[in-house]
Amino acid sequence: MRVILDECLPRRLIRDLHDHTVTTVPGQGWASRSNGELLALVQDEFDVFITLDKSLEHQQSLANVRICIVVLHAVNSRYETLQPLIPQIRDAVARAKPGSIIHLGN
């Protein structure tokens, strides 16, 4: 799978998803883009978009989104906080289907 991490997520997550091709929004040069613009860019090159933005699906029309969006629910974006979710993240990426939204965490 081709996975992209939102700019709010720690780069260290890349190594935890080593079975996939993973990059970050800033790594693509897409930092500070609006959610709508970002989703349009991501869809053309990736299969899975991982974010902490719980309001994404309420702010954007996701009816025609062709990627899987994984929304992490955590109190902050620190790697140590997200580390317990890594098995769930791996599982979500492995079972990702285009157009699906998967919520993980609290």
C-alpha positions as CSV (number, residue, x, y, z in Angstrom):
1,M,0.0,0.0,0.0
2,R,1.0,3.6,-0.6
3,V,0.5,5.5,2.7
4,I,0.7,9.2,3.5
5,L,0.8,10.6,7.0
6,D,-0.8,13.9,7.7
7,E,1.5,16.7,8.8
8,C,0.4,16.5,12.4
9,L,1.7,13.0,12.8
10,P,5.3,12.1,13.8
11,R,7.6,10.9,11.0
12,R,8.7,8.1,13.3
13,L,5.5,6.2,12.4
14,I,7.1,5.6,8.9
15,R,9.4,2.9,10.3
16,D,6.5,1.2,12.0
17,L,4.8,0.7,8.6
18,H,7.8,-0.7,6.9
19,D,5.8,-3.2,4.9
20,H,4.3,-0.3,2.9
21,T,5.5,2.7,0.9
22,V,5.1,5.6,3.4
23,T,5.7,9.3,3.2
24,T,4.4,12.4,4.9
25,V,2.4,15.5,3.7
26,P,5.4,17.8,4.3
27,G,7.7,15.3,2.5
28,Q,5.5,15.7,-0.5
29,G,5.7,19.4,-0.3
30,W,2.0,19.7,0.6
31,A,2.2,21.2,4.1
32,S,-0.3,23.9,5.0
33,R,-2.7,22.9,2.2
34,S,-6.4,23.1,2.9
35,N,-8.1,19.7,3.6
36,G,-10.0,19.8,0.4
37,E,-6.9,20.5,-1.7
38,L,-4.9,18.0,0.2
39,L,-7.4,15.2,-0.3
40,A,-7.5,15.9,-4.0
41,L,-3.7,15.6,-4.2
42,V,-3.5,12.5,-2.0
43,Q,-6.0,10.6,-4.0
44,D,-3.9,10.6,-7.2
45,E,-0.8,9.0,-5.6
46,F,-1.8,7.1,-2.4
47,D,-4.1,4.4,-1.1
48,V,-4.3,5.4,2.5
49,F,-4.3,8.8,4.3
50,I,-3.6,8.7,8.1
51,T,-4.6,11.7,10.1
52,L,-5.6,12.9,13.6
53,D,-8.1,15.3,12.1
54,K,-11.4,14.0,13.6
55,S,-13.4,16.8,11.9
56,L,-12.2,15.9,8.4
57,E,-15.2,13.8,7.5
58,H,-17.6,16.5,8.8
59,Q,-15.8,19.4,7.0
60,Q,-15.3,17.7,3.6
61,S,-17.6,15.8,1.3
62,L,-16.0,12.4,1.2
63,A,-18.6,10.7,-1.0
64,N,-16.3,10.5,-4.0
65,V,-13.0,9.9,-2.1
66,R,-11.0,7.1,-3.7
67,I,-8.7,6.4,-0.8
68,C,-9.0,4.9,2.6
69,I,-8.8,7.5,5.4
70,V,-7.6,6.3,8.8
71,V,-8.5,8.7,11.6
72,L,-6.5,8.3,14.8
73,H,-8.2,9.3,18.1
74,A,-5.6,10.2,20.6
75,V,-5.0,13.0,23.2
76,N,-2.0,14.3,21.3
77,S,0.3,13.6,18.4
78,R,3.4,12.5,20.3
79,Y,4.9,9.2,19.1
80,E,4.7,7.8,22.6
81,T,1.0,8.4,22.7
82,L,0.4,6.9,19.3
83,Q,2.7,3.9,19.8
84,P,-0.1,1.6,21.4
85,L,-2.2,2.2,18.2
86,I,0.5,0.8,15.9
87,P,-0.9,-2.7,15.7
88,Q,-4.3,-1.3,14.9
89,I,-2.8,1.1,12.3
90,R,-1.0,-1.8,10.6
91,D,-4.2,-3.8,10.5
92,A,-6.2,-0.9,9.1
93,V,-3.7,-0.3,6.4
94,A,-3.7,-4.0,5.5
95,R,-7.5,-4.1,5.2
96,A,-7.9,-0.6,3.6
97,K,-10.6,-0.3,0.9
98,P,-11.0,2.7,-1.4
99,G,-13.6,5.1,0.0
100,S,-13.6,3.8,3.5
101,I,-13.0,5.7,6.7
102,I,-11.5,3.8,9.7
103,H,-11.5,5.2,13.2
104,L,-8.9,4.0,15.6
105,G,-8.3,4.7,19.3
106,N,-10.4,6.3,22.0
